[in-house]
């Protein structure tokens, strides 16, 4: 006799809360914030490796290659809070609170036959007085008159007048600098390499607002401008730990999953279709891609909407990240170094500053090579020759004889190009479609394009999701 078995209808599966397109810092941070809120998420990354602009991998020799040189400033409040939550804050190795500017021989009348290194040591005082003290102690970059001009010229920024900064988006930083009466020598020595390090854009082509926002950030708190490096490559110390953290909380991550199309129905974004024909559906979609990819995925009619029209108008800066391994120490500096009058506006000796890069007691220089617009047309050997020549000007021991190897990573479209007028083009997290959100360092979160900006944008996008009524299962 057959026992009676009660029929149980299949359980309805709760809809996925969010699909996140992009597995860079913004996408992974969004996944973390959603998981913290008890929401389900799927991350789709088009490349084989996660990390976006923070990605890294190893070459055949086991040496590390990165998409870019990355430092973690003290003012990155969102970043450091996330690192603490994930339990990886100890991977940031804090350097002395110093900004170092390198000038090749003969760069100006104040630099003799040898390269000069100006170190701005921030004093133990509340902001912005700690930075003012650093400027007053400068030897090469500013003379006494230039220090006075700097103080008066930047007064609105030092006082925290953000509306003043926003009104300067129509002119270049170089024009603003000259209008404020500051010296040409100061522009070329101090601010020109800073502009290239910030946005890979020369001072005479970058929006004044973009530069002033950075200056305001540096003056915002005591340790805002103090830099740290990871104690190893980003994918091992930061990206994979965050990915594992969210996987443990139920987030699914797929790499080599290129999203080819956003799907819409009845005024909603219902999901995405990947280039291999798979379809994924969710209650919300976060587009956490670079701006040029977002412009391809958003429908043309949507790009005419005032909320997101800037996505289709912003352009991106090209950059080349150089990796130079030497058989001995060629530099005595372990902090970020800004190189005036060179093709290396910002670089660092990670071999000496970060033990996890495996080049102990020797120099491994990672170099941001910019502006790279014209260099993109040259082959790697030609670029390496030019960069090594500039390295030798700064570090006489950096020669062909001491160079073990050099490799380049080219990023034709990196961060959004902060040309005059670009700041007002940066969109917010919202789009004309209520359940579709934008995230990425190009969005307008009142912060420069950076790791911090990317994670701030993720917070804004997730806050938008959490503010909406939750769908029923």
Buried (B, 14 or more C-beta within 10 A) or exposed (E): EEEEEEEEEEEEEEBBBBBBBBBBBBBBBBBBBBBBEEBBBBBBBBBEBBBBBBBBBEEEEEBBBBBBBBBBBBBBBBBBEBBEBBEBBEBBBEBEBBBBBBBBEEBBEBBEEEBBBBBBBBEEEEBBBBBBBBBBBBEBBBBEEBBEBBBEBBEBBBEEBBEBBBBBBBBBBBBBBBEBEBBEBBBBBBBBBBBBBBBBBBBEBBBBBBBBBBBBBBBBBBBBBBBBBBBBBBBBBBBBBBBEBBBEBEBBBBBEBBBBBBBBEEEBBBBBBBEEEEEBBBBBBBBBBBBBBBBEBBBEEBBEBEBBEBBBEBEBBBBBBBBBBBEEBBBEBBBBBBBBBBBBBBBBBBBBBBEBBBBEEBBBBBBBBBBBBEBEEBEEEEBBEBBBEBBBBBBEBBEEEBBBEBBBBBBEBBBBBBBBBBBEBBBBBBBBBEBBBBBBBBBBBBBBBBBBBBBBBBBBBBEBBBEEEEEEE
